[in-house]
Amino acid sequence: MTTTLHAPELSTDAYAEKLFSSVLGTFETLSVYVGDRLGWFSSLRHDGPATAAELAERTNTSPRYCREWLEFQASFGTLMLDAGDAPDERRYRLPAGAAEVLTDEHSLAFLAPAARLFGAIGPQLPNLLDAYRNGGGVSWAEFGLEMREAQAAMNRPWFESRLGPALRGCSEVHEVLAEPGARIADIGCGAGWSTLALARAYPTAQVVGFDTDEPSIDMARAAAEHEGLGDRVTFRLADGENLSVHDEFDAAFAFECLHDMARPVEVLTAMRTAVRPGGVVVVMDEAVADEFQAPGNEVDRFMYGCSLFICLPDGLSSTPSAGTGTVFRRSILTAYAEQAGFGDVSVLPIEDFGFFRFYRLHA
């Protein structure tokens, strides 16, 4: 079913203005990538206001490029001028609100990693065009470190601060996870922040994270050691389709990864058979609208962007593939769950968790 919201048809001038605003936004996003990766935002936050020469010296970068970037940020209203009229005398300050969004990796408002997505997409544009022509894909491995770090950094604050309280608020899930010695599987764990959050929330549990991407598993293991959770958290380089060979579990989770998988039904089947009777299977995925809408809301539009440039090409890089994409509507998950042998899918009462929705799959 398609819902048409009857947006007015744009005139030539109106659409040109709309697209020009998007072009400005793209330039701003790319400038955030530069400031994030070169440490310019971080230095302005931690070391204080600076002229172009001072910022360049702090970060071992070019003063002339620093000046252009600082003027760019000021012209876009991100940086404030503290003093100075001459170009080389202007001192720039990063306001507290922007500083949190751009530099605080533990804040729910941390959005700088979103710019890193474009750092990963950019080099792959020729390969993406080829995929669009021939039906192939671009794998997670091809997107590389930029994409791994962006995904991990964007989700980390939500897992760290919200996952434990959210699950403890769902009695049907909490009671299983709180059982002494509970064994929990985290499928598609990536850099491991969801796995570590589960371990912190349930200190008597043993948690095993699974992923097919070796560099992500290496990042997860390093994080576990740094967090002092290496005794209760294990990470394995393995796909979710063979989960049952790793022993029986009390619970299995798939956090924002099922839509990327080439064979989601097989993975859900493995989760169902690996979890003991009375255990829980939970899928967290995108909180998109239940039906296609034209025009769509902001969440749907963001997810279509992720799908076109990242998730769908990743899913189609392996064959055979379901070709799900990021716009993973409730009806699609329900169909996959039924094919995997589940009897019902319900939405857990977890709200205010970013762009995500939690589903419990009932055997």
TIZATI-324027 format. One record per residue (C-alpha): residue number from 1; x, y, z. Coordinates in pm, whole numbers, plus 50000, padded with zeros to 5 digits. Last residue first. Example, Ala and Ser with C-alpha at 12.3 -4.5 7.8 and 13.67 -1.06 7.14 Angstrom:
2
{pt 2 {51367 49894 50714}}
{pt 1 {51230 49550 50780}}
//
This chain:
363
{pt 363 {50858 48065 51837}}
{pt 362 {50791 48429 51921}}
{pt 361 {51001 48704 51760}}
{pt 360 {51039 49013 51977}}
{pt 359 {51078 49336 51787}}
{pt 358 {51265 49652 51891}}
{pt 357 {51242 49974 51688}}
{pt 356 {51532 50208 51610}}
{pt 355 {51588 50561 51481}}
{pt 354 {51686 50691 51822}}
{pt 353 {51576 50484 52119}}
{pt 352 {51299 50701 52261}}
{pt 351 {51061 50407 52291}}
{pt 350 {51090 50048 52400}}
{pt 349 {50754 49874 52449}}
{pt 348 {50855 49567 52244}}
{pt 347 {50689 49525 51905}}
{pt 346 {50548 49176 51852}}
{pt 345 {50622 48909 51592}}
{pt 344 {50437 48577 51583}}
{pt 343 {50471 48208 51506}}
{pt 342 {50836 48186 51411}}
{pt 341 {50938 47921 51160}}
{pt 340 {51198 48109 50955}}
{pt 339 {50945 48177 50677}}
{pt 338 {50719 48337 50939}}
{pt 337 {51006 48553 51062}}
{pt 336 {51093 48669 50711}}
{pt 335 {50731 48769 50647}}
{pt 334 {50712 48954 50979}}
{pt 333 {51038 49135 50902}}
{pt 332 {50899 49251 50567}}
{pt 331 {50569 49363 50722}}
{pt 330 {50752 49570 50984}}
{pt 329 {50937 49770 50721}}
{pt 328 {51309 49740 50664}}
{pt 327 {51401 50054 50473}}
{pt 326 {51771 49966 50505}}
{pt 325 {51784 49728 50209}}
{pt 324 {51631 49382 50174}}
{pt 323 {51815 49237 49874}}
{pt 322 {51716 48880 49966}}
{pt 321 {52053 48767 49835}}
{pt 320 {52188 48462 49657}}
{pt 319 {52453 48577 49621}}
{pt 318 {52672 48821 49813}}
{pt 317 {52743 49184 49720}}
{pt 316 {52367 49242 49711}}
{pt 315 {52348 49299 50085}}
{pt 314 {52637 49547 50078}}
{pt 313 {52488 49732 49781}}
{pt 312 {52154 49748 49967}}
{pt 311 {52316 49870 50288}}
{pt 310 {52547 50146 50171}}
{pt 309 {52455 50399 49898}}
{pt 308 {52092 50326 49820}}
{pt 307 {52005 50190 50165}}
{pt 306 {52170 50464 50369}}
{pt 305 {51993 50728 50161}}
{pt 304 {51664 50539 50184}}
{pt 303 {51716 50528 50560}}
{pt 302 {51756 50904 50581}}
{pt 301 {51441 50957 50375}}
{pt 300 {51246 50711 50588}}
{pt 299 {51352 50883 50908}}
{pt 298 {51275 51228 50769}}
{pt 297 {50918 51137 50669}}
{pt 296 {50833 51019 50320}}
{pt 295 {50684 51210 50029}}
{pt 294 {50544 50978 49916}}
{pt 293 {50485 50719 50185}}
{pt 292 {50567 50348 50185}}
{pt 291 {50386 50174 50470}}
{pt 290 {50484 50074 50824}}
{pt 289 {50699 50385 50859}}
{pt 288 {51064 50332 50943}}
{pt 287 {51191 50253 51291}}
{pt 286 {51506 50077 51169}}
{pt 285 {51608 49751 51330}}
{pt 284 {51634 49578 51665}}
{pt 283 {51560 49207 51645}}
{pt 282 {51495 49009 51963}}
{pt 281 {51482 48632 52017}}
{pt 280 {51393 48521 52368}}
{pt 279 {51422 48195 52563}}
{pt 278 {51134 47980 52683}}
{pt 277 {51248 47685 52476}}
{pt 276 {51624 47720 52424}}
{pt 275 {51764 47953 52158}}
{pt 274 {51981 47799 51885}}
{pt 273 {51687 47680 51672}}
{pt 272 {51523 48023 51655}}
{pt 271 {51849 48208 51595}}
{pt 270 {51941 47969 51313}}
{pt 269 {51602 48020 51150}}
{pt 268 {51648 48396 51181}}
{pt 267 {51984 48368 51005}}
{pt 266 {51838 48152 50727}}
{pt 265 {51557 48401 50677}}
{pt 264 {51802 48693 50665}}
{pt 263 {52006 48552 50374}}
{pt 262 {52198 48842 50217}}
{pt 261 {52221 49025 50546}}
{pt 260 {52213 49402 50561}}
{pt 259 {51850 49421 50679}}
{pt 258 {51936 49188 50967}}
{pt 257 {52205 49423 51099}}
{pt 256 {52050 49686 51323}}
{pt 255 {52094 49482 51643}}
{pt 254 {52032 49108 51608}}
{pt 253 {51977 48953 51951}}
{pt 252 {51968 48596 52077}}
{pt 251 {51860 48481 52421}}
{pt 250 {51894 48176 52644}}
{pt 249 {52154 48021 52415}}
{pt 248 {52243 47667 52317}}
{pt 247 {52591 47575 52194}}
{pt 246 {52810 47729 51921}}
{pt 245 {52698 47486 51651}}
{pt 244 {52348 47638 51677}}
{pt 243 {52465 47973 51538}}
{pt 242 {52552 47842 51193}}
{pt 241 {52345 48093 50991}}
{pt 240 {52462 48380 51207}}
{pt 239 {52801 48402 51042}}
{pt 238 {53128 48346 51222}}
{pt 237 {53432 48534 51347}}
{pt 236 {53372 48494 51717}}
{pt 235 {53375 48747 51999}}
{pt 234 {53363 48643 52363}}
{pt 233 {53244 48849 52659}}
{pt 232 {53250 48739 53021}}
{pt 231 {53624 48738 53105}}
{pt 230 {53711 49003 52846}}
{pt 229 {53491 49260 53015}}
{pt 228 {53759 49497 53142}}
{pt 227 {53640 49783 52920}}
{pt 226 {53975 49800 52737}}
{pt 225 {53973 49423 52692}}
{pt 224 {53623 49430 52551}}
{pt 223 {53709 49723 52321}}
{pt 222 {54010 49536 52179}}
{pt 221 {53794 49231 52115}}
{pt 220 {53532 49441 51939}}
{pt 219 {53786 49615 51713}}
{pt 218 {53932 49277 51613}}
{pt 217 {53580 49147 51543}}
{pt 216 {53518 49449 51321}}
{pt 215 {53843 49382 51132}}
{pt 214 {53731 49020 51080}}
{pt 213 {53390 49096 50929}}
{pt 212 {53161 48790 50953}}
{pt 211 {53025 48882 51295}}
{pt 210 {52925 48703 51614}}
{pt 209 {52923 48837 51970}}
{pt 208 {52900 48599 52265}}
{pt 207 {52770 48714 52603}}
{pt 206 {52799 48523 52931}}
{pt 205 {52556 48663 53186}}
{pt 204 {52604 48731 53557}}
{pt 203 {52674 49104 53507}}
{pt 202 {52359 49172 53303}}
{pt 201 {52357 49541 53201}}
{pt 200 {52734 49552 53160}}
{pt 199 {52736 49236 52947}}
{pt 198 {52451 49359 52728}}
{pt 197 {52629 49692 52676}}
{pt 196 {52947 49504 52581}}
{pt 195 {52763 49310 52312}}
{pt 194 {52593 49624 52178}}
{pt 193 {52930 49803 52157}}
{pt 192 {53094 49509 51980}}
{pt 191 {53261 49662 51675}}
{pt 190 {53018 49475 51450}}
{pt 189 {52784 49256 51656}}
{pt 188 {52612 49091 51361}}
{pt 187 {52443 48840 51592}}
{pt 186 {52466 48903 51967}}
{pt 185 {52418 48572 52148}}
{pt 184 {52332 48563 52519}}
{pt 183 {52399 48283 52767}}
{pt 182 {52235 48330 53108}}
{pt 181 {52460 48229 53396}}
{pt 180 {52227 48363 53664}}
{pt 179 {51887 48450 53514}}
{pt 178 {51876 48824 53447}}
{pt 177 {51856 48784 53068}}
{pt 176 {51542 48572 53086}}
{pt 175 {51361 48797 53332}}
{pt 174 {51463 49107 53139}}
{pt 173 {51302 48996 52813}}
{pt 172 {50946 48942 52934}}
{pt 171 {50991 49220 53193}}
{pt 170 {51071 49486 52935}}
{pt 169 {51201 49784 53136}}
{pt 168 {51529 49604 53206}}
{pt 167 {51575 49588 52830}}
{pt 166 {51545 49964 52786}}
{pt 165 {51758 50043 53092}}
{pt 164 {52042 49826 52956}}
{pt 163 {52020 49954 52598}}
{pt 162 {52002 50327 52672}}
{pt 161 {52337 50468 52782}}
{pt 160 {52604 50250 52624}}
{pt 159 {52395 50114 52337}}
{pt 158 {52273 50456 52232}}
{pt 157 {52618 50612 52273}}
{pt 156 {52782 50341 52057}}
{pt 155 {52544 50351 51760}}
{pt 154 {52700 50640 51568}}
{pt 153 {53056 50547 51662}}
{pt 152 {53022 50187 51545}}
{pt 151 {52866 50277 51212}}
{pt 150 {53122 50549 51140}}
{pt 149 {53418 50336 51246}}
{pt 148 {53319 50046 51024}}
{pt 147 {53240 50278 50733}}
{pt 146 {53570 50464 50749}}
{pt 145 {53761 50137 50795}}
{pt 144 {53656 49981 50467}}
{pt 143 {53372 50029 50219}}
{pt 142 {53515 49730 50033}}
{pt 141 {53485 49507 50341}}
{pt 140 {53119 49605 50380}}
{pt 139 {53061 49481 50027}}
{pt 138 {52975 49674 49713}}
{pt 137 {52709 49505 49501}}
{pt 136 {52607 49355 49170}}
{pt 135 {52290 49434 48974}}
{pt 134 {52465 49527 48651}}
{pt 133 {52400 49899 48614}}
{pt 132 {52345 49992 48977}}
{pt 131 {52648 49784 49070}}
{pt 130 {52866 49966 48816}}
{pt 129 {52749 50298 48955}}
{pt 128 {52832 50177 49305}}
{pt 127 {53181 50077 49192}}
{pt 126 {53242 50427 49053}}
{pt 125 {53101 50579 49376}}
{pt 124 {53320 50365 49603}}
{pt 123 {53579 50631 49689}}
{pt 122 {53301 50868 49803}}
{pt 121 {53096 50621 50009}}
{pt 120 {53350 50573 50286}}
{pt 119 {53426 50939 50346}}
{pt 118 {53056 51001 50302}}
{pt 117 {52981 50773 50595}}
{pt 116 {53240 50969 50793}}
{pt 115 {53000 51264 50794}}
{pt 114 {52757 51057 51000}}
{pt 113 {53039 51003 51250}}
{pt 112 {53012 51373 51349}}
{pt 111 {52659 51320 51478}}
{pt 110 {52698 51286 51855}}
{pt 109 {52359 51393 51999}}
{pt 108 {52328 51077 52210}}
{pt 107 {52652 51188 52371}}
{pt 106 {52933 50940 52445}}
{pt 105 {53152 51034 52147}}
{pt 104 {53140 51403 52241}}
{pt 103 {53314 51583 51952}}
{pt 102 {53074 51719 51687}}
{pt 101 {52734 51720 51855}}
{pt 100 {52875 51813 52194}}
{pt 99 {53097 52087 52051}}
{pt 98 {52807 52232 51851}}
{pt 97 {52613 52290 52171}}
{pt 96 {52916 52419 52364}}
{pt 95 {53013 52682 52107}}
{pt 94 {53339 52632 51910}}
{pt 93 {53542 52955 51918}}
{pt 92 {53742 53126 51643}}
{pt 91 {54013 53391 51684}}
{pt 90 {54058 53624 51389}}
{pt 89 {54409 53767 51365}}
{pt 88 {54517 53601 51039}}
{pt 87 {54210 53719 50847}}
{pt 86 {54226 54077 50987}}
{pt 85 {53930 54167 51205}}
{pt 84 {54011 54003 51535}}
{pt 83 {53818 53865 51831}}
{pt 82 {53590 53589 51958}}
{pt 81 {53437 53488 51624}}
{pt 80 {53184 53207 51662}}
{pt 79 {53202 52874 51485}}
{pt 78 {52904 52680 51345}}
{pt 77 {52726 52972 51177}}
{pt 76 {52784 52857 50817}}
{pt 75 {53011 53155 50752}}
{pt 74 {53201 53075 51070}}
{pt 73 {53259 52716 50959}}
{pt 72 {53384 52829 50617}}
{pt 71 {53608 53094 50774}}
{pt 70 {53761 52826 50995}}
{pt 69 {53806 52592 50698}}
{pt 68 {53976 52860 50489}}
{pt 67 {54204 52958 50778}}
{pt 66 {54297 52597 50849}}
{pt 65 {54378 52547 50481}}
{pt 64 {54620 52839 50497}}
{pt 63 {54769 52729 50830}}
{pt 62 {54842 52373 50703}}
{pt 61 {54818 52098 50964}}
{pt 60 {55017 51983 51267}}
{pt 59 {54709 51990 51492}}
{pt 58 {54817 52244 51753}}
{pt 57 {55026 52442 51503}}
{pt 56 {54739 52462 51255}}
{pt 55 {54500 52574 51527}}
{pt 54 {54737 52848 51636}}
{pt 53 {54797 52971 51281}}
{pt 52 {54425 52975 51201}}
{pt 51 {54351 53168 51519}}
{pt 50 {54232 52974 51816}}
{pt 49 {53961 52931 52077}}
{pt 48 {54011 52661 52341}}
{pt 47 {54234 52359 52382}}
{pt 46 {53965 52097 52441}}
{pt 45 {53682 52217 52217}}
{pt 44 {53885 52395 51951}}
{pt 43 {54126 52104 51946}}
{pt 42 {53849 51849 51901}}
{pt 41 {53691 52043 51617}}
{pt 40 {54023 52068 51433}}
{pt 39 {54120 51705 51492}}
{pt 38 {54202 51637 51127}}
{pt 37 {53937 51365 51094}}
{pt 36 {53655 51557 51258}}
{pt 35 {53726 51889 51092}}
{pt 34 {53751 51725 50750}}
{pt 33 {53436 51516 50795}}
{pt 32 {53252 51821 50925}}
{pt 31 {53357 52007 50609}}
{pt 30 {53208 51723 50404}}
{pt 29 {52879 51764 50588}}
{pt 28 {52881 52140 50531}}
{pt 27 {52945 52092 50159}}
{pt 26 {52657 51844 50144}}
{pt 25 {52428 52083 50330}}
{pt 24 {52506 52359 50082}}
{pt 23 {52424 52120 49798}}
{pt 22 {52099 52028 49973}}
{pt 21 {52003 52393 49999}}
{pt 20 {52076 52425 49625}}
{pt 19 {51843 52130 49563}}
{pt 18 {51555 52297 49744}}
{pt 17 {51617 52631 49574}}
{pt 16 {51621 52461 49232}}
{pt 15 {51300 52281 49328}}
{pt 14 {51129 52607 49416}}
{pt 13 {51254 52780 49103}}
{pt 12 {51136 52504 48872}}
{pt 11 {50799 52484 49048}}
{pt 10 {50739 52218 49310}}
{pt 9 {50427 52001 49303}}
{pt 8 {50248 52046 49634}}
{pt 7 {50276 51755 49876}}
{pt 6 {49975 51528 49848}}
{pt 5 {50069 51292 50133}}
{pt 4 {50043 50984 49914}}
{pt 3 {50028 50659 50112}}
{pt 2 {50124 50350 49917}}
{pt 1 {50000 50000 50000}}
//
